[in-house]
Amino acid sequence: MVLRQRQPLWLRVFIAIFTVFFLIVLGTIILDGDPRHLIRAVPTVVLVCLGVGVLVWPPRIELREDALVARTIRRVRVPYEDIVAVRGDVPARLDWSTHLVVERRGGAPVKLPVVERPVPEVYDMIIARCPPATPASPGAT
């Protein structure tokens, strides 16, 4: 199951308009004939690429059979067996939280991206896939 972040309409319209205007400006720079002016366009090219990247590949959470995969700028894979706890970013108030944090065995906690489903619902989906905690055997230290 894939849970995606829904991009607001205003963001999509803004990036589309910005890209069109940028292409017009880039076209006039190229037609001007001076290649030194293209250096000035490099930061704007980076901004356009980031904006298009956010629209095409929005942050998401993948609930696979064997692992939870969080995809933002980077991809983090957490096997369900390694999940120690799932909590919200507001202590003791899951319904007030905007993000979920997955505590894992042997690694740094993973802050999950915001998706279009409510945080308590995503929490329930993740917990349903995690194996129940096995109690320590008697005599184990």
N, C-alpha and C positions, 0 to 999 in steps of 0.2 A: 504494500500500500504506500502510495506517495502522497505526502502532504506538502502543498506548495504555498509560497507566500504570494498573495494576490497583490498585484501592482495596481495602485489607484489610477483612474482614468486621467487625472490631471498630469501625472508623471509621464504617462505614455504620450500624451499630446505635447507636453513640454519638450521631451526628448525628440519627438518627430519634427517639431518646428525648429528646434535648435539645430538638428542635423541638416535640414533643408537649407537654412540660412548659412550654415557653415560650408556646405557644398557650393553654394553660390559664391561666397567669399573666396574659397579655395580655387574655384574656377577663374575668378578674376586675377588672383595671384599668379596662377599658371599662365594665363593669357598675357600678363604683364611682361613675362619673359625674363625676369630677374630671379634666378634660383635661390639667391640669398634670402628672399622674402619667405621662402618655404620653411625656413628655420623657425620663423615666428609662429607658424601654424602647428608645430609639433605638440605643444601642450594641449591645444584644442583637439587635435586628433586623439590624444590619449583620453580626454574627457568624453568625446563622442563614443569611443570604443567601450569605455566603462559603462556609459549610459545604455548603450545597446546591449552590452553583456548582461546588465541587470534585468533588462526586459526579456531577453531571450532565455537566459538561464537564471531564473529567480531562485533565492535560497529555498531549500526544501529539506524535509525529513523523509527518509525512506525506511519503512518498517519491513525488512526482508525476513525470510524464514529463520535465518541464523543470526542476524545482526541488525543493529540500528545504524543507519548511515546518515550523517548530517552533512549537507552540502551548502557551503556558503562560498567564500573565496577559495577555501580549501575543502578537501573531503576528509571527514573523520569517520572511521568505521569502528563501532563498539560492539563486540559480540555480547549477546544477552547474558551469557554466563559471567562476564566481567562486570556487569552492572551491580553495584553495591546499593545505591540509593538513587532515587529520582526526587528532586525537590524543586519548588518554585524559587524565583529570585527574591520574593518577599517571605521571610521566615514565618512559618506557621499559618500562612494565608495563601493557599494555592489559588483561590478565586481572585485574589488581587494581583497575582503575578502576571508579568508579561512574557517571561522566558522560563523555560525549564532548564535545570542544570542536572546533568547525569554524572553522578560520582561513580568512578570505575576503579577496579582493582589494578594497582600497579601503574597508574597514570594520572595525569592532571584531569580535573573535571572538565566536562564538555558542555558549553553553553549552547543550547539548541536555538536555531533561528525561529523567529515568529512566523507562524503559518496561519491560514485562514480559519482554522478550527480553534475553538476555545481551549485554553491551557488545561483545565481539568479533564476535558475529553481526550486530549493528546496524552496526558498523564495516564489515564485509564488504559489507553491503547498500548502504551509502552509496558506498563505493569502487567497487563494480561499476557504479554509475550515472554516476560522474564520467568525463569524457573523459580519455584519456591525455594526459600533459603533452607539449606540442609542443616539440621542441628549438629553441633559437634558431638563426636562419639565419646562415650564415657572414658575418662582416663586420658583424653587428648589434651595436650598443653599448648 
